[in-house]
């Protein structure tokens, strides 16, 4: 036993698992560990381990190939790909790997997937953990612990170090230098994962009229007569039939009728500003979103209008991840960059042409040169708010204001940590954790 986990040898690996978990049938080179059976309609968390004693390839190439294979899966958004280090051989050295995180929306469920990759003299090893988004708080740290305790049952045989096998991926030279290890270029994932408008485009008057129907199925005669253009727009979109909500319209406002939490998000950068509102209740969320934070110049949504759609409640963090966006990047640095409030506002609104403070290190200079988007999310009822700056290739930085000095500290934070915070924030608010007692 180790921290409540039982260790056993399977497929040449010493694997830790909770005592009540099951090992399912799998190919000889794989191990499948599954949570005890769950009620029908719920996702059964599981961990799949695969190993190969041959075909060792460089870690950047292994990582890039895995990301490329994931990118083509329908309904998938890749959150992060980051360094990971652990022992694979008992009493052996630390081995560098990758931890990748992505999320899939399929068949009414939102499934989070954490994947660990290793490639060294012992061959390649992949561990893939899957769990429902609402299981995130408990399952994510458990799977990390299980993988971190995983060891080869016998030391790897000496061999040729992992090296190129075919074309090597392009590297991020600045990140490689700062991390002191070859780091694959993650920038293409941002271009491939841009938010795409899929909902109805609604003007501000139409949205206001729809929100006024939170507790009624039909407009009054005088309400309709005083709002002819918004009524016509909602009728054209199939939301109203005459003065009455259609089934599609009732579905849109359903979260308002069992409201559990309301969120606002806003983003600002040199190209402008944008925002979104989300009302969560009854298992779904009503979202009214302006242009995505990564597409502030886009004309897909006219000024003042929004994208209007109803999504599953569990998919709200996924929508935010695409809209902000949260995508893989190499976040480097240990210490916050401290700026005066005035300099922070100028840099955020005017871009990298603003002169940088003196004495920046290489990591901070890299961050300063990238395009910035500042964004935050707020739980409306409690006023609780979280904020970050996303700096292109340099990734996200937690933004903390000092009310005494008026300054702002920008602390480098891995994308996976931002995702964890965002998910926990939304889940906690939906469960009433922020409500006054």
ABEGO torsion letter per residue (X at the ends): XBGGBBBBBBGGBBBBBBAABBBBBBBAABBBBBBBBBBBGBBBBBBBBBBBABGBBBAAAAAAAAAAAAAABBGBBBABBBBBBBBABBGBBBBBBBBBBBBBBBGGBBBBBBBBBBBBAAEBBBBBBBBBAAAAAAAAAAAAAAAAABBBABBBBBBBBBBBBEBBBBBBAAAAAAAGBBBBBAAAAAAAABBBBABBBBBAAAAAAAAAAAABABBBAAAAAABAAAAAAAAAAGABBEABBBAAAAAAAAAAAABABBBBBBBBBAAEBBBBBBBBBGGBBBBBBBBBAABAABAABBBGBBBBBBBBAAAAAAAAAAAOBBBBBBBBEABBBBBBAAAAAAAAAAEAABBBBBGBBAAAAAAAABBBBBBBBBBAAAGBBBBBBBBEAAEBBBBBBBAAAGBBBBBBBBAAAAAAAAAAAAAAAAAGAABBX
